[in-house]
Amino acid sequence: MKGTRSLGHILTAALALAPLASAWPGWLPDVDTLVVRQDDGSSTADATPTSSAAPKPTESSTDDQATSSADSDEPKTTNLNTAKVTSDPTNTKGGDGSTATGNSTTKATHSTFNPQDGAGGVAMITPATTDGTTLYRIGDPTPITWVWNYTSLQGTPTAIDVLVSCSTATETWTLTQNMTFEPTATFTWDTLNYSNSEDAIASPLLVAQYTLVIYDADSSPDATAEAGYLAPYDGFQFGLYTARPYQDLGEWKCATCSGALGAAERQALGLVISMSIITVLSFTWYVTGFAGLL
């Protein structure tokens, strides 16, 4: 009975308050602001999700990378190449020469000198230029020795090439290449050794006149002279001859010699005598007349 009375009291109170709710004044806050109601029909799709940003991985420094790579199983590669291109300011002759440091190369500097200074040359010492034409015997056990020095050089040659040329055979023989440069040069040529070599079969030495040619290894025998640098030299000529077995002078006979006059010589002598006689008679007749001839 008590439960029924309590329910009846609650319903009576609700009915009594209903007119108050409908007559809620507009100047008071809305009921919804005072009483929060649960909206069962709301969808979770309208809610804006809040995602926590994952921390970005920080880039490791070079030292950290080196440490991590050292700890990994992969092999470690280290670049130790610290070479830089450099040039030698003291090198005054370039041509095909180059200087290198490490793994890099740079071409040597080719200096230019005053054109009024002229080109460098060669001065023979042995034999002297005042000795006249020098003759050498092919196959002589004593080698041929030449000595010379250089004049008016400002750019040092890298090396020296030496050859001999023969205009009669229109051929050249290279004696040496890349000979070390020295202010006073000495070169020895063994013609006996050359005569016994296989090269002598294809290019034998002839009995003729030869020219010694000396030039810079970075140049050529016919290169144009350049101020301060060695110009090709071809100012020394010499002769080569072959030896013959010894023969006594009493047994020697000249194949082209004869004690008697030849036919041409006799005709020439007769012509000279005849013209002399005619000249004398003509002059006498002209001076003294015909009577003077009698």
C-alpha positions in Angstrom: 0.0 0.0 0.0 2.9 2.3 0.8 4.4 1.7 -2.7 1.2 2.6 -4.4 0.8 5.8 -2.4 4.4 6.9 -3.2 4.0 6.4 -6.9 0.8 8.3 -6.8 2.5 11.2 -5.0 5.2 11.3 -7.6 2.8 11.4 -10.5 0.8 14.1 -8.8 3.9 16.2 -8.3 4.9 15.7 -12.0 1.5 16.9 -13.2 1.7 19.9 -10.9 5.2 20.9 -12.4 4.2 20.4 -16.0 2.7 23.9 -16.3 5.9 25.4 -14.9 8.0 23.7 -17.6 5.9 25.0 -20.4 5.9 28.5 -18.9 9.8 28.7 -18.5 10.7 32.3 -19.1 12.9 33.2 -22.1 15.3 35.4 -20.1 16.5 32.3 -18.1 19.1 29.9 -19.6 17.8 27.0 -21.6 16.9 23.9 -19.8 19.5 21.9 -21.9 22.3 24.0 -20.6 21.3 23.2 -17.0 20.5 19.5 -17.5 22.8 17.5 -19.8 20.9 14.9 -21.6 22.4 11.8 -23.1 22.0 11.6 -26.9 21.7 7.9 -27.6 21.4 8.5 -31.4 24.7 10.3 -31.8 27.3 8.6 -34.1 30.9 8.2 -33.3 31.7 9.0 -36.9 31.1 12.7 -36.3 33.7 12.8 -33.7 37.1 14.1 -34.8 39.7 11.6 -33.9 42.8 12.8 -32.2 45.9 11.0 -33.4 49.1 11.1 -31.5 51.9 12.0 -33.9 54.6 9.4 -33.8 58.0 10.9 -33.1 60.0 11.3 -36.3 63.3 9.5 -36.3 66.2 11.9 -35.9 68.9 11.8 -38.4 72.1 10.5 -37.0 75.3 12.4 -37.5 78.3 11.1 -39.5 79.9 9.8 -36.4 76.7 7.9 -35.4 76.6 6.4 -38.9 80.2 5.3 -38.7 79.5 3.7 -35.3 76.4 1.9 -36.5 78.1 0.8 -39.7 81.0 -0.5 -37.6 78.5 -2.5 -35.5 76.8 -4.0 -38.5 77.9 -7.1 -40.3 78.7 -5.3 -43.6 82.4 -4.5 -44.5 83.6 -1.0 -43.8 84.9 1.1 -46.7 87.1 4.1 -46.0 88.1 6.6 -48.7 91.7 7.6 -48.1 92.2 9.5 -51.3 93.3 13.0 -50.3 95.2 13.8 -53.6 95.0 17.2 -55.1 96.1 18.5 -58.4 99.4 20.4 -58.1 101.9 21.8 -60.5 105.6 22.3 -60.3 106.5 25.9 -60.8 110.2 25.1 -61.3 109.5 22.8 -64.3 110.0 25.0 -67.4 109.7 22.3 -70.0 106.4 20.7 -70.8 106.0 18.9 -74.1 104.6 15.5 -73.3 105.8 15.7 -69.7 103.5 15.9 -66.7 103.8 15.9 -62.9 101.6 13.8 -60.7 100.6 13.8 -57.0 98.5 11.0 -55.6 96.0 9.9 -58.2 95.7 13.2 -60.1 98.0 14.6 -62.8 98.6 18.1 -64.3 100.6 19.1 -67.3 103.9 20.8 -66.8 104.1 24.5 -67.6 105.9 25.5 -70.9 107.7 28.8 -70.3 108.1 31.4 -73.0 111.4 33.3 -73.2 112.4 36.5 -74.9 112.6 35.9 -78.7 115.7 38.2 -78.8 117.6 35.6 -76.8 117.6 33.1 -79.6 117.5 29.3 -79.4 120.0 27.0 -77.7 122.7 25.2 -79.6 125.4 22.5 -79.5 129.2 23.1 -79.6 131.4 20.2 -80.5 134.4 19.6 -78.3 135.7 16.3 -79.6 136.5 16.4 -82.4 137.1 20.1 -82.8 135.4 21.9 -85.7 138.9 23.1 -86.8 140.1 19.6 -87.4 138.4 19.5 -90.8 136.5 16.4 -92.1 136.9 13.5 -89.7 137.1 9.9 -91.0 136.1 6.8 -89.0 136.7 3.2 -90.0 133.7 1.0 -90.0 134.3 -2.0 -87.6 137.2 -0.3 -85.8 137.7 -1.9 -82.4 138.1 1.6 -81.0 134.7 3.1 -80.6 133.9 6.6 -81.9 133.7 9.1 -79.1 131.9 12.5 -79.4 131.9 15.2 -76.8 129.8 18.4 -76.9 128.2 21.0 -74.7 125.2 23.2 -74.9 125.0 26.9 -75.4 122.3 29.6 -74.7 119.9 27.1 -73.0 117.3 28.6 -70.7 114.8 25.7 -70.7 116.4 22.4 -69.7 115.6 19.5 -72.1 113.9 16.4 -70.6 116.2 14.1 -72.6 118.4 14.0 -75.7 118.1 11.9 -78.9 121.1 11.3 -81.1 121.1 9.9 -84.7 123.2 10.0 -87.8 121.8 10.6 -91.3 123.3 9.8 -94.8 122.1 11.7 -97.8 123.6 9.2 -100.2 121.5 6.3 -98.7 118.6 8.6 -97.7 118.5 6.8 -94.4 119.0 7.6 -90.7 120.4 5.5 -87.9 119.1 6.1 -84.4 122.1 5.9 -82.0 120.3 6.6 -78.7 117.0 7.8 -77.4 116.1 9.5 -74.1 119.8 10.1 -73.2 120.1 11.8 -69.8 120.8 15.5 -70.2 124.1 16.8 -68.9 125.7 20.2 -69.5 128.7 18.4 -71.2 127.6 15.2 -73.0 129.8 12.3 -74.0 128.5 9.6 -76.4 130.4 6.5 -77.7 129.4 4.6 -80.8 130.7 1.1 -81.4 130.6 0.5 -85.1 132.2 -3.0 -84.7 129.3 -4.1 -82.5 126.8 -2.7 -85.0 128.5 -4.4 -87.9 128.1 -7.8 -86.2 124.5 -7.2 -85.3 121.3 -8.2 -87.2 120.5 -4.5 -87.8 123.6 -4.2 -90.1 122.1 -6.8 -92.5 119.0 -4.7 -93.1 120.7 -1.3 -92.8 124.5 -1.6 -93.4 126.8 1.3 -92.9 127.9 2.7 -96.3 131.2 4.3 -97.3 129.8 7.8 -97.5 129.5 11.1 -95.6 127.2 11.3 -92.6 125.7 14.1 -90.5 125.4 13.9 -86.7 121.9 15.1 -85.5 121.3 16.1 -81.8 117.9 17.3 -80.6 115.5 17.4 -77.7 113.6 14.1 -77.1 110.4 16.1 -76.8 111.0 17.7 -80.2 111.9 16.3 -83.6 114.9 16.5 -85.9 113.1 19.1 -88.2 111.4 21.1 -85.4 111.4 24.9 -85.6 113.9 26.5 -83.2 112.3 28.2 -80.2 113.9 30.9 -78.1 115.5 29.5 -74.9 115.2 25.8 -75.9 117.5 23.4 -77.7 117.3 23.7 -81.5 118.0 20.6 -83.6 121.7 20.4 -84.3 123.2 19.1 -87.6 126.4 21.0 -87.9 128.9 18.1 -87.6 129.7 15.9 -90.6 132.1 13.0 -90.8 133.0 10.2 -93.2 132.9 6.4 -92.8 135.1 4.0 -94.8 135.8 0.2 -94.8 139.3 -1.2 -94.3 141.1 -3.4 -96.8 143.8 -6.0 -96.2 147.3 -4.8 -96.2 149.3 -5.0 -99.5 152.9 -4.3 -100.1 153.5 -1.2 -102.3 155.8 -3.0 -104.6 153.1 -5.6 -105.4 150.3 -3.1 -105.7 149.1 -2.3 -109.2 146.7 0.5 -110.1 144.0 -0.9 -112.3 143.2 2.5 -113.7 146.8 3.7 -114.2 149.1 3.3 -117.3 152.5 4.6 -118.3 151.5 5.1 -122.0 149.2 7.8 -123.3 145.7 6.9 -124.3 144.1 7.6 -127.6 142.3 10.7 -126.3 145.4 12.0 -124.7 147.4 11.6 -128.0 144.7 13.4 -130.0 144.6 16.3 -127.5 148.4 16.6 -127.6 148.5 16.6 -131.4 145.9 19.3 -131.5 147.8 21.5 -129.2 151.0 21.1 -131.2 149.3 21.8 -134.5 147.5 24.9 -133.3 150.8 26.2 -131.9 152.6 25.8 -135.2 149.8 27.5 -137.1 149.7 30.5 -134.7 153.5 31.1 -135.0 153.5 31.0 -138.8 150.4 33.2 -139.1 151.9 35.8 -136.8 155.2 35.8 -138.6 153.5 36.3 -142.0 151.4 39.1 -140.7 154.5 41.0 -139.3 157.2 40.4 -142.0 155.1 39.4 -145.0 155.4 36.4 -147.1 159.1 37.0 -147.7 159.8 36.6 -144.0 158.6 33.1 -144.1 161.2 32.1 -146.7 
